[in-house]
Amino acid sequence: MKRRDTLHLTVNGVDHALDLESRVTLLDALRERLVLTGTKKGCNRGECGACTVLVEGRRVNSCLMLAAAAAGKHITTIEGLSTGDQLHPLQQAFIDHDAFQCGFCTSGQIMSAVGCINEGHTKNNEEIREWMSGNICRCSAYPQIAAAVAAAASEKGHA
């Protein structure tokens, strides 16, 4: 018999009580139980970054984190960035700089970029690309992604 626990996850400012098996990843809890499907399941091994979310403001590959480890912490997904119809500055920068093609990696790229800016790793293009290197874009939109991150960081006063 698999062990199940009731966990409290605070996702995008809302507390959720979930009855989960102890082996459930944060990614699966977000996608399958909370139906927050903006966070993508790519490699499911922490190699592509498509599942990047913020936990207590820090970038995390949600496929590698157990939901139980995130209990009691503030989790932000791509769905939690915008305010109503008002896009987050990074979401707008990705549109303005055409920083996506197929769109599969976009939510992970944006979440990683939010963390990158908050961590202060946006001094130049090389630094942005280095600190965003854990997020793979199979369409190779890296120049546009770096430009979008730089523009959003500049707008926020972090460049």
Secondary structure, 3 states (H helix, E strand, C coil): CCCEEEEEEEECCEEEEEEEECCCEHHHHHHHHCCCCCCCCCCCCCCCCCCEEEECCEEEECCCCEHHHHCCCEEECHHHCCECCECCHHHHHHHHCCCCCCCCCHHHHHHHHHHHHHHCCCCCHHHHHHHCCCCCCCCCCHHHHHHHHHHHHHHHCCC
